[in-house]
Amino acid sequence: MAIASSGAIKLNIDIGGELGVTAGAATALGDASGGTYSTINTNNDAADRPDGATPHAMSEFYSYDHSAAAPGYGGIFIDDFYTTGADDPMDARIAYATTTLQDGESFPTDGDGNTVTTRPVWTFATSTGTSHESNDRIRVSNNNDSTYHAQWRTTNVPPEDLGSGGGTINIEFSFFMSSSNNKDLILYVEAISQGNGWGVSGGLDNGYHFQWYDNTQAVRIRRRDSYSSITTLATSSSGKFTKGAWTTAKITIEDDGTLTIFCNGTSSLSTTSTTYQSFFPSGAGIRFMSAKAMSIGEYSDIDWIKIWKTA
């Protein structure tokens, strides 16, 4: 049982007892704080365990739990975009618990043994420029529209707060970009909901853009703070991926603000921004977007996506 979070605590009974000191034996505060009786369990938050430095204080043991378990990091989201003949991933979605994942992917399972079993629901901005290919992939393609980006979006992503929980969010997906120009692919990771908009005069949520350029095969990281305020944080050199071939892309968002894009296992671009550390709140999620007016016949396909968290 954890030590009380406030009020009077006793050195021998509460602190010594929590650390496993023999009942009735004297407990020295310095030895308790320094891990002499038993190594201090660092699964506790730093504010809930002694720092080991002098001067020692009994208050450092408030809320200390010697048996605290490690955080349950692990898989939190997956989709292979597979359906059984429906027109798009909004229809006839079958729970993962009753069907097999396609594309060689496996269920992500967190540290507490929980498995993702429900397929997310996706929506799209306009049927022009968005399609579900071969019951297995989503596509953003030319929509000849200067108002809407072609885009697929889901809000069925569990919220993650790196500011309070720490760790790293990992997002990995497979995409194919056709071989001509004018069809940038954007993965938008949302941090603040602005009302489920598609970007006509507002509504695109605050968060980070991770972008794959078609003309130079460079990658870029941007931050959106409002509909009209977007800041480019970093842009890579050219040749980071290959058009006309499948690319395994991965982004990581770390609790210290480090943002990184990987292409086929190689780090392609990294920068730092601590503006947003809490992601996927109610009403927000992730979306795949294209350029507003792509070249006729050009497209990007996404075959699968998964999100997990590591320490």
Helices and strands as residue ranges (DSSP letters): I 11-16, H 17-19, H 29-34, G 46-48, G 58-61, E 75-79, G 96-98, E 123-124, E 130-133, E 137-141, E 151-154, E 160-161, H 162-165, E 168-177, E 185-192, E 206-212, E 219-226, E 229-235, E 246-254, E 258-263, E 266-272, E 278-279, E 286-290, E 299-310
